[in-house]
Amino acid sequence: MEGDTGRAAHRGNRHRRSEEARQAVLHATDDLLAERGFAGLTIEGIAARAGVAKQTIYRWWPSKTEILMDAFTDDAVQHLTPPDSGDLGEDLRIHLRNLAEFLTTSDAGTVFRALAGQAQHDPEVATRLRTDHLGKQRERDRLPLQRALDRGELPPETDIDFLVDQLVGPIHYRALVTGEPVPKEFTDRLVAHVLR
């Protein structure tokens, strides 16, 4: 029985160390991508920056693209879940400002732009990005509108997906295509236009 307790404690410690190593890899990937770009990002560099062995990385991820996918997913959940203040306009203004900042100024946005670029040449990356990650983000983008619909703030026939396209589409266009800035004034105007 004593031996069982020791083994359980060991598994717990190993799990905590594993999660710490995983987080170190994801943070190192974000940092190195921002510093060196997609082409300059290597498993060796990630391992050195994270302080883990290359074998540890390969045990969890088969490629640097897979690490980027995980890093993007973790960052999106943390930074791109809309608030719920009970006021649709306020929730949308905050969410769109966060999205604009995420895509244009954060290391996570650099990861997203790298994945979007890689998706143009790699159909597997494109499929994973669209289905596994952007689909989940779209559900988060819909939340303020769905809550407002449930509260009766929007008419029952409201096409939420169309409104999401109107709200987030211009931000993605500027971040990924034109490179124009996406200031607070721009995102607030999007919200005012859609809610008009």
N, C-alpha and C positions, 0 to 999 in steps of 0.2 A: 504494500500500500504506500509506504514511504517512497518507494521507487517510482510509483505512478505519479505522485505529486511532483517529484523532481522532473519527470519527463514533461508533464503538463506545463510547468513553469518554463522549461527550456523552449518548448514550442512557442509559448507566448512571447518570450524574449526574441526568439528568431523572427517571429512575425513582425514585431515592432521594428526590429533592425531592417527587415525586408521592406517595410513600408517607408522607413526613413531613406533607404537606398533608392527606392523607386522615386520618391519625391526629389531626391538629390539629382537623379538622372533627368527628370522632367525639367527642373529648374536650370540645370546645366545646358540642356538642349535649347531652352528659350534664350538663354544668355548668348550661347555660341552662335545661334542662328542670327540673332540681332547683330552680333559683331562680324561674322564671316560670311553670311548668306548661305543659301541652300547648298551651293556647290562646295563651299569650304567646310561644311558640317560633316564630321566623320565620327564613326563609332569610337575610334581611338581618342579623339579629342573630347567627346562626351564623357568617356570613362575616366580620363585624366581629370577633367574639371569636376566630375561628381565624386571622385575618390573611390571608384568601384572598379572591379576587374571587367575586362571586355566580356568574359564568359557570363558574368552576371547579367549584363545587358542582353546578350544573345539568348539567355535562358528565358527572358521575358518578351523580347521584341526581335523579329527577324530582320528588321531594317531600320534605318534612320527615319524613313517615312512613317513607319508604325509608331515610333516614339513621338514624332510630331503630332500624329493623330491623337494619341493619348494626352499629350500636353495641351493641345487645343481643346479637347473635350473637357478636361479638368478646369481650364481657365474659363471656358464659356459658362459652365455651370456656376462657377464662383462669381463671375462678373456680369453675366447677361441674363440673370433671372430678374424679371421685372418686379418692382415694388407693388404693394397692394395697400394703397392709402384710402381706397374707397372713392377716389375721384379719377375718372378716366383721363382727363386732360393732364393732370399732374403726373399720373403714372406713366403716360406715354412720353411726356416731356423728359422725365428722368431716364426712362428706358432708352430713348433715342440718343440722348446725350451720352449715356454709358456706352451704347453701341458704337457711336461715332468715335469716342475716345479709344475704345477697345481696338477698333479696326485701324485707326490712324496713328496712334501714339504709343501703344503698349507693345511689349515683346510678344504678347499673345497675338496681337494683330499681325506682327511680322510672321509668326508661324502660320496664321491663316492665309496670308498673301502667298507665302511659299507653297503651301498645299494647293491653293487655287492655281498657281502657276504650274506646278507639277501635274495637276489634274489635266492640263491641256495636252500633255504628252503621254500620260499613263492612264488608260481606261479603268484599270483596277482602282487606282487612287481616286479617280473621278467618281466611280460608283460608291466607294466607301465614304468619301466626303459628303456626297449628296444623301445617301441613305442613312448612314450611321450617325452623322454629326449635324449636317444642316437640317435634316428632318427633325431632330430633337430641338435644335435652336428655333426652328419655325414654330414648334409647339409652345416654346417659351415666349416667342414674339406674339403669339395669339392670346396669351393669358389676360392682359389688361382688357382686350376687346371682349373676350368671352365672359369675363367677370362683369363688365359693364352690361353686356347683353342679359346675363342672369339677373342683374339688379334692375333691369328695365330702363337703363339709360340709353340704350340703342333699340331701334325698332326690331321686332322679331325676324324680319326678312333681311337683316343686315348680312352682307357677304363678307365675313371676317377675313377670308383669305385674300380677297381683293383689296381690302383695307391694309392688310399686312404688306402686300406688294407695294402699295402707294407709300407706306411709311418707311419701310426699310430698303426698298429698291434704290431710291436715290442716294442713300448713304453708301450702299455697296458700290454703286456706279462711280461715285466720286473716289472712294477708297481704292477701288481695283482698276478703274479705267482712266479717269481723267487726272487723278492725283490732286484735284482741287481740295482745299481745306473743307472741313465739315464743322463749322463753328456752331455754338449754341443757338445763335440767331437762325441759322439754316434749319436745324432740327425743330426748333419751336415753330417756325413757319410751316414745316411739314405737318405738324400736329394741328395747327390752326386751320390749315387748308382742308385736311381730311375731316375734321370735326365740324366744319362750317355747314 
